[in-house]
Amino acid sequence: MSFGRMMFIILAVVLALTGCAMGRYIAGAPSTREQGTTNGLLARRCGGCHAIPHPEAMPAAEWRAALDRMHQRMRLPASEWDSLATLGRAE
């Protein structure tokens, strides 16, 4: 295997492993202004990997389903999951 190909593979693996962890350093990551808002938890925990969701615009069941999917993908303290669960609109 050539040196260039090996370096490409190593770079790809490193980027894949650190992608979301580096979210605050990439374009589109939440700013410090967003982190001070009532939805700062959404900006900090969601905005590093994808667009910040708007749970108040979703039916409660849809927001709960989104949280369940994300719960399988990432680890957060139970208190943060509880806080996120309260952000959805009432049915």
Secondary structure as GFF3:
##gff-version 3
##sequence-region A 1 91
A	DSSP	alpha_helix	3	18	.	.	.	ID=ss1
A	DSSP	three_ten_helix	20	25	.	.	.	ID=ss2
A	DSSP	alpha_helix	32	35	.	.	.	ID=ss3
A	DSSP	alpha_helix	40	45	.	.	.	ID=ss4
A	DSSP	three_ten_helix	55	57	.	.	.	ID=ss5
A	DSSP	alpha_helix	60	73	.	.	.	ID=ss6
A	DSSP	alpha_helix	78	85	.	.	.	ID=ss7
###
